[in-house]
Amino acid sequence: MEDYIQDNEELEEGGMFEHYRLTVDAGQSTVRIDKFLANRIDNASRSRIQAAADAGNILVNQVPVKPNYKVKPNDEILIVMDYPRHELKIIPEDIPLNIVYEDDQLLVINKPPDFVVHPGHGNYSGTLVNALAFYFRDLPLFNSEDPRPGLVHRIDKDTSGLMVVAKTELAKNKLALQFFEKTSERRYQALVWGNVKEDEGTITGNIGRSLKNRQVFTVFPEEDYGKHAVTHYKVLKRIGYVSLVECKLETGRTHQIRVHMKYINHPLFNDANYGGDQILRGTTFSKYRQFVQNCFKILPRQALHAKTLGFTHPSTGKFMQFNSELPEDMATVIEKWENYIAHRNE
């Protein structure tokens, strides 16, 4: 019996695709790879497998193969495949989208804060998926029972910034493979508590659900629990009791930046899940406490923005990079901190 490993990697704070690694048994007879995989992966029809192969998302010994490839003993197979459709009716809703770029294969949007990406946990309407279902209603890709039309990654409800959305199955699979192989570029800006000591650094630590509170995630000792995660950071501004940092994701775990910054004792400003909604640095003066509370009101979310997104276009092969401005709430709070620190001794 061949080795069989399912690796459902979370793509930017949410698993969008299934990933499987298989080693073909030494005694395996010659057979087409689409038939071979369909017989070994639950809920994987040959059409889904063929679509993955057509997109170059089935690799044998690290080389893309077509559906008619004949498997051989000891072949190492990797497949990245869209999740099967679920019994959840998506209602198209005419919700405005901030579209940064669009062509016949994809679109790049700038997601505002307080905008849920896909339905679930009490949010069954008013989500980005509902908006995409309306926008894609005339495209072959749209299926009212698909809860992720075009999505290859996601960001938290209260995180703002850039996302790429596929408009064809080919684009969806090719973009997903880039996120899986970590060839996409994702840079965030975050306002964090404290004066970060090093100008730049790397945070490495397994991330998994907290054993005490399943709603949040935490860092575990290497090889112990959770999934490998790496975040690179660079300090952009030091503003007294807070710092503006750029974070570059090497992996895409749920809440990764939020968890890793808390791990090094610099939680994101006003991040309620990870302690950033408390006054963690500064003085005891009531004027200062009032200033911070006012900032919390202006920015009623974690101070995190997906500022830069880069990827290789699925059709042209050209690398594309997009940048977005900080949203008004973050920009305003940063300006207020700069003014406060500049005049605090007056």
C-alpha positions as CSV (number, residue, x, y, z in Angstrom):
1,M,0.0,0.0,0.0
2,E,1.4,3.4,-1.0
3,D,2.2,6.1,1.5
4,Y,-0.6,8.7,1.7
5,I,-0.4,12.1,3.2
6,Q,-3.0,14.8,3.1
7,D,-1.5,18.2,3.7
8,N,-4.3,20.8,3.9
9,E,-2.1,23.9,4.0
10,E,-3.9,27.0,5.1
11,L,-3.6,29.6,2.4
12,E,-3.4,33.0,4.0
13,E,-5.6,32.5,7.0
14,G,-7.9,29.9,5.5
15,G,-7.6,26.5,3.8
16,M,-8.8,26.9,0.2
17,F,-7.3,23.9,-1.5
18,E,-6.5,20.3,-0.7
19,H,-2.9,19.1,-1.0
20,Y,-1.9,15.5,-1.2
21,R,1.5,13.7,-1.3
22,L,1.7,10.1,-2.3
23,T,4.5,7.6,-2.9
24,V,3.5,4.9,-5.3
25,D,4.0,1.3,-4.1
26,A,7.0,-0.6,-5.5
27,G,4.6,-3.3,-6.8
28,Q,2.1,-0.9,-8.5
29,S,1.1,-1.8,-12.1
30,T,1.1,0.8,-14.9
31,V,-2.1,2.9,-14.8
32,R,-3.2,6.4,-15.8
33,I,-2.5,8.9,-13.0
34,D,-6.1,10.4,-13.1
35,K,-7.5,6.9,-12.5
36,F,-4.9,6.1,-9.9
37,L,-5.6,9.2,-7.9
38,A,-9.4,9.0,-8.2
39,N,-9.2,5.5,-6.6
40,R,-7.1,6.7,-3.7
41,I,-8.4,10.2,-2.8
42,D,-11.9,10.5,-1.2
43,N,-14.4,12.7,-3.1
44,A,-11.9,13.2,-5.9
45,S,-13.6,12.7,-9.3
46,R,-11.5,12.2,-12.4
47,S,-12.8,15.5,-13.7
48,R,-11.4,17.4,-10.7
49,I,-8.1,15.5,-11.0
50,Q,-7.9,16.2,-14.7
51,A,-8.6,19.9,-14.1
52,A,-5.7,20.0,-11.6
53,A,-3.4,18.3,-14.1
54,D,-4.4,20.7,-16.9
55,A,-3.4,23.5,-14.6
56,G,0.0,22.0,-13.9
57,N,-0.9,21.1,-10.3
58,I,-0.1,17.4,-10.4
59,L,3.7,16.9,-10.1
60,V,5.4,13.6,-10.4
61,N,9.0,13.7,-9.1
62,Q,8.6,17.5,-9.1
63,V,7.6,17.6,-12.8
64,P,4.1,18.6,-13.9
65,V,2.3,15.7,-15.8
66,K,-0.9,15.4,-17.8
67,P,-3.9,13.2,-16.9
68,N,-2.7,10.4,-19.2
69,Y,0.6,10.0,-17.4
70,K,1.2,6.4,-16.4
71,V,2.3,6.0,-12.8
72,K,5.4,4.0,-12.1
73,P,6.6,2.3,-8.9
74,N,8.1,4.7,-6.3
75,D,6.8,7.8,-8.1
76,E,6.5,10.7,-5.7
77,I,3.2,12.5,-6.5
78,L,2.0,16.0,-5.3
79,I,-1.4,17.2,-6.2
80,V,-3.1,20.6,-5.4
81,M,-6.8,20.5,-5.9
82,D,-9.8,22.7,-5.3
83,Y,-12.0,21.5,-2.5
84,P,-15.2,19.8,-3.6
85,R,-18.4,21.8,-3.7
86,H,-20.4,21.9,-0.5
87,E,-24.2,22.0,0.1
88,L,-24.3,25.7,0.8
89,K,-26.3,28.0,-1.4
90,I,-24.5,31.3,-2.1
91,I,-26.8,34.2,-2.7
92,P,-25.3,36.8,-5.1
93,E,-25.4,40.3,-3.5
94,D,-24.7,43.6,-5.2
95,I,-21.9,44.7,-2.9
96,P,-19.4,47.2,-4.2
97,L,-15.9,45.9,-4.7
98,N,-12.7,48.0,-4.7
99,I,-11.1,46.5,-7.8
100,V,-7.4,47.4,-8.3
101,Y,-6.8,45.4,-11.4
102,E,-8.8,43.0,-13.7
103,D,-8.3,41.0,-16.8
104,D,-10.0,37.9,-18.3
105,Q,-8.1,35.6,-15.8
106,L,-8.2,37.4,-12.5
107,L,-9.0,40.4,-10.4
108,V,-7.1,42.1,-7.5
109,I,-9.3,43.7,-4.9
110,N,-8.5,46.0,-1.9
111,K,-10.6,44.6,0.9
112,P,-11.8,47.1,3.5
113,P,-11.8,46.2,7.2
114,D,-14.9,44.7,8.7
115,F,-15.6,42.7,5.6
116,V,-15.9,38.9,6.1
117,V,-14.4,36.9,3.2
118,H,-16.7,33.9,3.1
119,P,-19.9,32.7,4.8
120,G,-19.9,30.9,8.1
121,H,-20.0,31.3,11.8
122,G,-23.1,33.5,11.6
123,N,-22.1,35.5,8.6
124,Y,-24.1,34.0,5.8
125,S,-24.7,37.2,3.8
126,G,-22.9,40.4,3.2
127,T,-19.5,38.6,2.6
128,L,-16.9,39.0,-0.1
129,V,-18.1,35.7,-1.5
130,N,-21.6,37.0,-1.9
131,A,-20.2,40.0,-3.7
132,L,-18.0,37.9,-5.9
133,A,-21.0,35.6,-6.7
134,F,-22.9,38.7,-8.0
135,Y,-19.9,40.0,-9.9
136,F,-19.1,36.5,-11.4
137,R,-22.7,35.6,-12.1
138,D,-22.2,35.3,-15.8
139,L,-18.9,33.5,-15.7
140,P,-18.6,29.7,-16.1
141,L,-16.6,29.6,-12.9
142,F,-19.6,30.6,-10.8
143,N,-21.6,27.9,-9.1
144,S,-24.2,28.8,-6.5
145,E,-23.1,25.8,-4.4
146,D,-19.4,26.8,-4.3
147,P,-18.7,28.7,-1.1
148,R,-15.3,30.0,-2.5
149,P,-15.9,31.3,-6.0
150,G,-12.5,32.3,-7.3
151,L,-10.8,32.4,-3.9
152,V,-7.2,31.1,-3.6
153,H,-6.4,32.8,-0.2
154,R,-8.1,35.0,2.3
155,I,-7.5,37.6,5.0
156,D,-9.2,38.1,8.4
157,K,-12.5,40.1,8.6
158,D,-10.8,43.0,10.4
159,T,-7.6,42.9,8.3
160,S,-7.6,45.2,5.3
161,G,-5.7,44.9,2.0
162,L,-5.0,43.2,-1.2
163,M,-6.4,39.8,-2.4
164,V,-6.2,38.1,-5.8
165,V,-9.3,36.3,-7.1
166,A,-9.4,33.9,-10.0
167,K,-11.9,34.1,-12.8
168,T,-11.2,30.8,-14.5
169,E,-10.5,27.3,-13.2
170,L,-7.0,27.4,-14.8
171,A,-6.2,30.6,-13.0
172,K,-7.6,29.3,-9.7
173,N,-5.4,26.3,-9.8
174,K,-2.2,28.0,-11.0
175,L,-2.5,30.8,-8.4
176,A,-3.2,28.2,-5.7
177,L,0.0,26.4,-6.5
178,Q,2.0,29.6,-6.1
179,F,0.6,30.1,-2.6
180,F,1.3,26.4,-1.8
181,E,4.9,26.6,-3.1
182,K,5.4,30.0,-1.4
183,T,6.4,31.8,-4.6
184,S,3.7,34.5,-4.2
185,E,4.8,37.7,-2.4
186,R,2.8,39.0,0.6
187,R,3.9,42.0,2.6
188,Y,1.8,43.5,5.4
189,Q,2.1,46.6,7.6
190,A,1.2,46.4,11.2
191,L,1.2,48.9,14.1
192,V,2.5,47.0,17.2
193,W,2.9,47.8,20.8
194,G,6.4,48.7,22.0
195,N,9.7,49.8,20.6
196,V,10.8,46.8,18.6
197,K,14.5,46.3,19.6
198,E,15.9,44.9,16.3
199,D,15.6,46.8,13.1
200,E,14.6,43.6,11.4
201,G,14.4,39.9,12.2
202,T,12.7,36.6,11.6
203,I,10.1,34.9,13.8
204,T,10.0,31.1,13.5
205,G,7.5,29.0,15.6
206,N,4.9,26.4,15.1
207,I,1.3,27.8,15.1
208,G,-1.7,25.9,16.3
209,R,-5.0,26.4,18.1
210,S,-4.6,27.2,21.7
211,L,-5.2,24.3,24.0
212,K,-7.0,26.7,26.5
213,N,-9.1,28.7,24.0
214,R,-9.9,27.2,20.6
215,Q,-10.9,30.6,19.2
216,V,-7.2,31.8,19.2
217,F,-3.9,30.4,18.1
218,T,-0.5,30.3,19.8
219,V,3.1,29.4,19.2
220,F,4.2,25.9,20.3
221,P,7.7,24.4,20.6
222,E,9.2,23.1,17.4
223,E,8.2,19.6,16.4
224,D,5.6,19.6,19.3
225,Y,2.3,20.9,17.9
226,G,0.9,23.1,15.2
227,K,2.3,23.9,11.8
228,H,5.7,25.4,10.8
229,A,5.4,29.2,10.4
230,V,7.9,31.9,9.5
231,T,7.5,35.6,9.5
232,H,10.1,38.2,8.5
233,Y,9.7,41.7,9.9
234,K,11.4,45.1,9.4
235,V,10.8,48.2,11.5
236,L,9.6,51.1,9.4
237,K,8.9,53.7,12.1
238,R,9.5,53.9,15.9
239,I,6.8,56.1,17.4
240,G,7.4,56.2,21.1
241,Y,5.3,53.4,22.6
242,V,4.4,51.8,19.3
243,S,6.2,50.7,16.1
244,L,5.1,50.4,12.5
245,V,6.5,47.2,11.1
246,E,6.5,45.5,7.7
247,C,5.9,41.8,7.9
248,K,6.7,39.4,5.0
249,L,5.0,36.0,5.1
250,E,7.0,32.9,4.2
251,T,4.1,30.7,5.3
252,G,0.4,31.4,5.5
253,R,-1.0,30.2,8.9
254,T,-4.1,31.4,10.5
255,H,-3.5,34.7,12.4
256,Q,0.2,34.2,11.7
257,I,1.4,37.8,12.0
258,R,-0.9,38.5,15.0
259,V,0.4,35.3,16.8
260,H,4.0,35.8,16.0
261,M,4.1,39.5,17.0
262,K,2.5,38.6,20.3
263,Y,5.1,35.8,20.7
264,I,7.9,38.4,20.7
265,N,5.9,40.6,23.1
266,H,4.8,43.1,20.5
267,P,1.0,42.5,20.0
268,L,-0.8,44.4,17.3
269,F,-2.4,47.6,18.4
270,N,-6.0,47.0,19.4
271,D,-5.9,43.3,18.6
272,A,-8.6,42.1,21.0
273,N,-7.8,38.4,20.5
274,Y,-4.2,38.7,21.4
275,G,-4.1,41.3,24.1
276,G,-3.4,44.4,22.0
277,D,-6.6,46.1,23.1
278,Q,-5.0,46.9,26.5
279,I,-2.5,49.8,27.2
280,L,0.7,47.7,27.1
281,R,3.3,50.5,27.0
282,G,3.5,54.1,28.1
283,T,2.8,56.2,31.2
284,T,0.2,56.2,33.9
285,F,-1.1,59.7,33.1
286,S,-4.8,60.0,32.5
287,K,-4.2,62.2,29.5
288,Y,-2.2,59.4,27.9
289,R,-4.8,56.8,28.7
290,Q,-7.5,59.0,27.1
291,F,-5.3,59.4,24.0
292,V,-5.0,55.6,23.6
293,Q,-8.7,55.0,24.1
294,N,-9.4,57.6,21.5
295,C,-7.1,55.8,19.1
296,F,-8.9,52.5,19.8
297,K,-12.2,54.2,18.8
298,I,-10.7,55.5,15.6
299,L,-9.2,52.0,14.8
300,P,-11.7,49.5,16.2
301,R,-9.7,46.5,15.0
302,Q,-6.2,45.0,14.8
303,A,-3.9,47.4,13.0
304,L,-3.0,45.2,10.1
305,H,-3.1,45.9,6.4
306,A,-2.1,43.6,3.5
307,K,-0.2,46.3,1.6
308,T,1.7,44.4,-1.1
309,L,0.8,41.4,-3.2
310,G,2.8,39.8,-5.9
311,F,2.3,36.7,-8.1
312,T,3.1,35.3,-11.5
313,H,0.2,35.8,-14.0
314,P,-1.4,32.4,-14.7
315,S,-1.5,33.0,-18.5
316,T,1.3,35.4,-19.4
317,G,3.9,34.2,-16.9
318,K,4.7,37.8,-16.0
319,F,5.3,38.6,-12.4
320,M,2.8,41.2,-11.2
321,Q,3.1,43.3,-8.0
322,F,0.4,45.5,-6.5
323,N,0.6,48.0,-3.6
324,S,-2.1,49.7,-1.7
325,E,-2.2,52.7,0.6
326,L,-2.9,52.3,4.3
327,P,-6.6,52.6,5.1
328,E,-7.8,55.8,6.7
329,D,-8.2,54.4,10.2
330,M,-4.6,53.1,10.4
331,A,-3.2,56.2,8.7
332,T,-5.0,58.5,11.1
333,V,-3.9,56.6,14.2
334,I,-0.3,56.6,13.1
335,E,-0.4,60.3,12.5
336,K,-2.0,60.8,16.0
337,W,0.8,58.8,17.6
338,E,3.4,60.8,15.7
339,N,1.8,64.1,16.9
340,Y,1.5,62.8,20.5
341,I,5.1,61.7,20.8
342,A,6.4,64.9,19.2
343,H,4.5,67.1,21.7
344,R,4.4,64.9,24.8
345,N,6.8,67.1,26.7
346,E,5.1,70.4,26.0
